[in-house]
Amino acid sequence: MRKFFQEIKADLKFKTAGPGQKLSEPSRVPKEKPKAEPAPKPRQGPTDEAQMAAAAALARMELKPKAKVASSQEAIKNQGRSSLEAAELLGRDLVSPDQEGAAAPSVSGVYFICPLTGAVVRKDQKEKHLREAIQSYFSVDPVAASIMEIHTFNKDREKVRVGLETMAKYLDNIYLHPEEEKYRKIKLQNKVFQERISCLEGIHRFFQAIGFETKTLPVPGQETPEEYYVLKEEMLTKLEDLKDYKEQLLSSEPVRAQLDRQLCVFKPSPQAARFELPNDFYNLTAEEIKREQRLRTEAVEKASMLRTRAMREKEEQREMRKYNYTLVRVRFPDGYILQGTFYARESVSALYSFVREALRDDWLPFELLGPGGVKLTDENLAFNECGLVPSALLTLAWDAGIMADIQAVGEEQPASPLKPELLSRVQTLA
């Protein structure tokens, strides 16, 4: 039996499509024969099994082919436009948690994982935490910590590039001409030093970390002395270290906190398409969100006006720029829902990887269907290019040919394709 599944995996390259290519059409699920209605019983709340059946039925309906639905990249973009226009017509609100009577948000906010400490912090605490983490790292490796500080907190990358290239020349001169005293001291009031180097946050801590000290020295032909950075004598025996520090300085990158996907698994629920998002998801302040809500009341009148295609596209682009993040749910054929947070400008390929990592068998081929059954065949498109912002519910469909081969074996399949550790913390969608 194990050999059979290995043959199926090996055969995937012939039966599945690569990234960005269309997969085969999902197979239709045969309709079940109607059963006789049972005798009336007192009305009760739906059981978990009933909710699962209802959600699975919704998933089957979405998998049925829709008339004249294109699967091209243009169709996906058109579907995104339609979603935005529909939102305007329906007067969909931007939900602000501080509103009176607002529903509980689908997620509490946007969170990030610090690469230095592993801590999960909210978006508005991200920079503060990074500063504290880098500050703590000075006790471990002051050179590395000062380099992280320079690259992370100086936002003008061109200014950083110019400053570090100038700094590298200073260090090269010392390395190549260690006997020349003039190369081992740098006047702090030098114009080039002031304009290119001194203005960078963290640069002075770097000088101290690699062996420079501040000294006040006389200047020939000048009555008042001036301050200099002077390389300590003992560093002349560690010139190779100095060269390594220069390479680290030039090759390092900013410390970036990783977006926390906030992975959640939910039981089947008819509320899967309902989203309530916190302010973190919008590139707007709380006041701007409230103003947007007031403007939504004019949506119907605005939609009735004659607008050119260029006007509509311009408005759609402006609409999508409001969102920095998107909350995506993927509904499986059994009704279970996988949820994660993504950047609005992140490519759809990140979602495919996210889903694969959640599967028991990550080799199983699948495709994702957007609103209206449109296939997300181009994984290089960004979420906002597909209209999948600030939230979206997608449907997962397995490759029909591979699933038929597996079913032909007759071996009992697990109740859910998701990893057991994820199912162990399944939640109920409110």
Secondary structure, DSSP 4 states (H G I P E B T S, - for coil): -HHHHHHHHHTHHHHS--TTSPPPPPPPPPPPPP-PPPPP----PPPHHHHHHHHHHHHHHHHSPPTT---SHHHHHHHHHHHHHHHHHHTPPPP-TTSTTPPPPSSS--EEE-TTT--EEEGGGHHHHHHHHHHHHTTT-HHHHHHHHHHHH---HHHHHHHHHHHHHHHHHHHH-TT-GGGGEEETT-HHIIIIITTSTTHHHHHHHTTEEEEEEEETTEEEEEEEEEE-GGGGG-HHHHHHHHHHHHH-----PEEP---EEE---TTTT-----GGGBSS-HHHHHHHHHHHTTHHHHHTS---HHHHHHHHHHHHTTBSEEEEEEE-TTS-EEEEEEETTSBTHHHHHHHHHHBSSTTS-EEEE-GGG-B---TTSBTGGGT--SEEEEEEEE-HHHHHHHHHHTPPPPS-SB-HHHHTT-B---
